[in-house]
Amino acid sequence: MQRYVGASILILFSALVSFFYPRKQGMMDLPEQETEQVQDSAPTVVRWQVLQKLDYKNNKIEDESLRAVINKKVRVPGFAVPLSDNLRSVSDFLLVPNAMACIHVPAPPPNLIVFVSLPDPLSIERLVGPLWIEGILRIKATQSIYGSSSYEMENVTIEPYNWQTAQDNP
């Protein structure tokens, strides 16, 4: 039980922090377009509504908007759920659509969880609150203590989610 205390504390802290952000546009709000290419060299902004279209039981992609972003550089908003109890640094985490996603039972479905493995550990403070995660999106089933994921991201960069920037990139 004590083994998961550190991750649980971080999740609860992230949830509390997220409540104090002004509500302008949520990460799960359905925009006009579910994916958007901002510039030719920029990654595609992907919303959770697109990721949810994967048939995770059969690993089938039946939607063209999802097929268009697999194995491509994408940008996904979400919250990090650390997969270790180290309160100083994190090298593996789950990206989920909301701050409370992985501490409730049952966990979200696998098509709403992205596994992220970092080559170099990050300070845990960089993972508190809402985030933008940018990297190559792949379909890969992964099991963890907090749930199964259908996706993984490689070569990631992480930055805080900025509500004003989010309005510029719906």
N, C-alpha and C positions, 0 to 999 in steps of 0.2 A: 504494500500500500504506500509506504513512504517513497518508493521508487519513482512514482509518478507525481509527486507533490510539486516539484519544480515546474514541470510542464503545465500542471493545473493552475498554479499561481500565475504563470505568464498568460495563460488563456483568459483567466478572470480579469487580470490587469488590462489586457487588450480590450476586453469587452467594456470595462468601465471607461477606458480612454475613449473608445469609439462613441459612447453616449454623449460625450461633451463636444464632439464635433458638430458644427451647425448642419442641420439636415437641409441640403439643397437638392442633390440628386444622388440616389443610392446606387450602389454597385449592381444591384439586382434589378433596378428599374429598366424596363425594356425601352431601348432607344429606337429611333426611327429605323436605323440599320443595325443588324445584330453584329456585323463586323464592319470595320472601316479601315481602309488604307489611307493614312494621313498624307504620306508622301511616298514616292516610289522607293526610296531607300529606307523609309521608316517601317517598323514592324506593324503588323495588323493588330488593331485593338480588338480583342475577342471578349465577348460577354459570356456569362455563365449559361445563358439560354442556348447558345450554340454548342457549348461543351456537353450540355445535357442531352443533346440529340443522338449521342452514341448509344447504340444497343450494346450495353456492357455485358449482357449475358452471352451474346454470340459474337462479340467484338466486330460488329458490322456497322459500317457507316452508310446510312441511307439518305443522308442530307448533304447537298452540295456545299452549303455554307460551312459545314464542318470539314468536309473533304478538302476544301480550299485552304484550310489553315494547318492541317496535319503536316508535320515535317517542315514547317516554315517558321520563320521568326515571328513571334507574336508577343503581345503585351496584354496581361490579364490582371485585373484588380482582385484583391482578396486579403485574407488574413492568414498569418503563419501559425501553424501548430507544431511546435518543436517535438522532435522524436527522441530527445535525450533529456536527462535530468541535470545536465550541466548548466548552471545558472550564469555562466560567463560567456560561453560561445556555443554556437549551433552549426552543424554541418549538414543535417538532414531535417527537413520539415515538410509538412503537408500544407498546401495552399487550398483554402476553403472559401466559399462565398460570403460567410458572415462570421462574426467573432465567436459565436456560441455553437458553431456547427459540429465540432467533434467532441464536445463534453456532454452532449445529450445522448441518450440511448433511444432509438438506434442512431448510428452515425449516418451521415448523408449517403446517398447512393454513390458507387464508385465513379460515375460520370460527373460528379460534382466535387471530386477531390483530385488534386494534382500533386504528385510526389516531386520534391525538389531536392537534389543532392548538390552541395557546393564543394568545389575542389579545395577551398580554403575556408575554415570556420569563420563565421561572422560573430561579432559581439551581439549578445542577445538583445541589447537595447535597440539595435537596428531593425528588429523584427516586431516591435511593439506597435500596435495600431494598424490601420489600413495601409496596404502596400500596392505598388505596381511591380509585377514580376515580368521581366522581359527575357525571352530565350526561345530555343527551338522546342516546339511542342511535338511530342511523340505519344503514340498509343502504346502503353505498357502497363500491364496489371502488376500492382505491388501491394503486398500485405504489410500492415503495421499494427501497433497496439491500439491505434485510434480509428482504424477502418481501412478498407481496401480502396485503392485508387486505380482509375483506368488510364490516367495520363502521367507522363513525366516531362519535366523541362530540363534541357541541357544548356550549358553556356549562359547562365542567367546573370542578369544584373537586377539589383533591387533598389528601389527608391520609395520614399514615403508617398502615399496617395495624397494628392493635393486637390481639394474640391474645386478650385478655380480651374486647374488644368483639366480636370475631368469634364467640366462643362465645355471646354474647348474641343475635347475629344470624346464625344458622346458614346 
